[in-house]
Amino acid sequence: MQRLIPLLFSLFFVLCAPAAQAAASAAMPAAPGKRIALVIGNAAYPQPLLNPVNDARAMAERLRRLGFEVLLRTDITAAQLQKASAEFSTQARGADIALVFYAGHGAQAGEANYVLPLGANMHALSASAIAAQGVSVSSLAGDLQRTGARGAVLILDACRQEYTRGGATVPVPGGSNAASHGFADTQAPRGVVIAYSAGPGALARDFWSPDSRNSPYTSALLDALDAPGLPMADVFSQVAARVAAMTHDVQKPRVSFGETSARLVLNMGSGKGVSPPAPGVLAGAQGQGGMRAPVPAPAPAVEKPAAPGARTWPGNVLQDINHEIRLQIAARPFPRQQLEKRARGGDLVALTALGYGIGGGDAGVKQPKAGMQWLEKAAAKDFPIAQTYLAELLMVKGDPASLKRAGVLLDAASQAGYSPAHAYKFDLARRTGAPPQEAARHLQDAFMGLMKDYQGAAKDFMQPPKK
């Protein structure tokens, strides 16, 4: 027996040493200069989203090319996400850059923001249900903060719309619960950068083109990360410009630097972790919407989207956006304060919902003058839905000058691809005594435009997005 005991101890160490070594390795801080990322994409909801898993895979591939060690997770539950975030916090301890990217659903409950992994009831969410079923953004940011990484970045391409390919775009979650629509405008904690794919309270587009397998935000981010040596402030500034151009100013991203240097670089290119201070870049400069951005300085040598000229839209996408506007107008209580906050930031959906809601009386109050002022701001940005609703209110006024202006607005909206504008032109032709043939032509154009919208939706459905 005495001879057997040493053999048993030897066997114990042979069997257990690898496991102990693996456990110690998992708990070890990251090596100096290490760049590590946790990338999450959730799409398999009861009403599936199109692109979050595509977005996660594309981001994972791009970050690997940039020298990151990447942990990729797709279609996970809240418990799995919390576990992944906690484990990542340990693995990324002391890293040069620790980055978390999340694509999928998200929501606001009170003043707190939550991501909503699989398992959440997406169609019956109250504020308490959001808090119970989601994972708070503050907890994800806290896990990042605890890494002690020199650069901690949380990117949220969340609050996605459910795009049903021409049927309807459904703002999810929350329905008429205005507090749950989009993310609240919150400041990032110290040492963490939080990038949001849409403005406060607004939804992010999941789909924007049948030629892309990615959301507009992820598409723009992938493009911006191609530029070596670009400071994060410039990366996210370019992303905001690209997304605004791709969505015709409907979606406007924002970023909050929690006392973190805006000069940190994700694509090192030359191998340096931090680029030299760019002219005019101040790490503490506070921009609008919580964004710490550079003061005016020479533009970086990176291609920027061209300024849009005459804008045309896919008709079925306009129909989807209008459905979102109608849902916000129909919400009870009418979310006027939230819409006004977003509208002051230039959000076209909020401007239009607010303007028509109070201008036409559909929101339970009728203030035509105030409503038209909001609609004028959206119409001035060539937003065809706002142009059409403003024309309707002018037609209600009925004086010759208002009817003439309504005609100009409807011409612009119909040329931009908004088929309902043709129906309004039919009504305007009747009001102004136009020949019956002209009125009939407008009605025919409305019908043909609607058919074209459905054909576009069917084409999107039958032909998967290209890689």
C-alpha positions, 0 to 999 in steps of 0.5 A: 500500500505504501508503494501504491500511494506515490503512484496514485499521487503521480497519476493524480498530477498527470491527469489534473495538471492539464486541467489546472494549467487550462484554468490558470491560463483562462484566468491570466490577464491578457498579454501587453499589447493584446487586442481582443474582441467579443462579437455577438449577433442575434437574429433567430427571434420569433420574427427573425432579423435578416442581418445581425448574424451576417454583421457579427461574422463580417465584424469578426473577420474584419477584426481578425484581419486587424490583429484582434483575437475574436470570440464569436457568439451567435443566436444566444440567450441572456444567460449565455450572453452574460456568461460570455461577457463575464468570461471576456472581462477576465480574458481581456484583463490588461489588454491594449484594446477590448472591444464588444460588438452586439447586433440584434434587438435592444430596448429602453426601460426607464432611463436604462438600456438593454440588449434583448437576446433570444428568449425575450418576448419581443411583442409584449414587452413592458418596461419591467419585462425588458429589465427582466428579460434583457441584459443591461448595457450598463452591465456590459460596459461594466464588464468592459471597464473591469478589464482595465484595458487601455481602450474599451469599446462597446459597439451596439448595432441594436434596436433593429427593425423587423423588416418583412420585405415589403409587408411592414416594418415593425418597431420592436419591441414595445408597441405603444410603450414609448419608453421602450422605443430605441435606446436612451441617451446615456453617457458612457462610464469612465474608460469606455467608449459606447457607439450606438447605431441610431440616435436617442429613441430611434430604431436602427435599420436592419435591411437597407439594400438587397445588394448588401448582407449587412445593416447600414451601420455595420456596412459603414463601420466595416468601410471606416475600419479599412483606413489604417491609423484613423483615430476612433473619433474620426472612425465613428464620425465617418460612420455617422456620415455614411449611415446618414447618406445611406438612409437619407438622414433617417438614421443618425448614429452617435457615440459617447467617449467616457473620458477615453482618448478619442485618439485610440486606433483600431486599425493600427496599420503601421503597428502603433497602438495610438496615432499622433495627436491629430490637429484639433483633436481633443480627447475631452471635447464634448460634441452633441448627443454625448459624442466627444468629437474633434473640433474642426480640423483638416479632413483625413485622407479617407474617401467620404460619401458624396453629397446626395443630389436628387434623392430617390428611394426604393418605394417599398422601403418608404412604405416601411418607414411610413408604417413606423411613423404611423405606429408612433402617431397611433401610440397612446399616450402620444410620445410627444416629448420623446419625439420632440427630443429626437426631432430637435436632433434632426431625426426625420422619422420623429419630425414627420410623426410629430408634425403630422400627429399634432398637425392633423390631429391624429395624436389626439391634439390638433395644432396645425401651425406647430405641426406644419413647422415640424413637417417643414423641417423634414420636407426641407431635407427632401424627405418624401413622406414629410413632403406628402403629409405637409401637402395634405395639411396645406390642402386642408387650408385650401387657399390658392397659395397653399394648394400651389405649394402642395402641388410642388411638394407632391411632385417632389415626393412622387419623383422621389419614389413615394407612390402615395403622393400620386393619390394625393395629386389625384385629390389635388387635381379634383380640388383645383378643377383639373381635367378628368383625364389628368386626375385619372392619370394621377390615380393610375400612377398611384396604382402602378406605383403601389404595384411597383413597390410590391414587385420590389418587395417580392424581388428582395424576398426571392433574391437573397442579399449578395455577399 
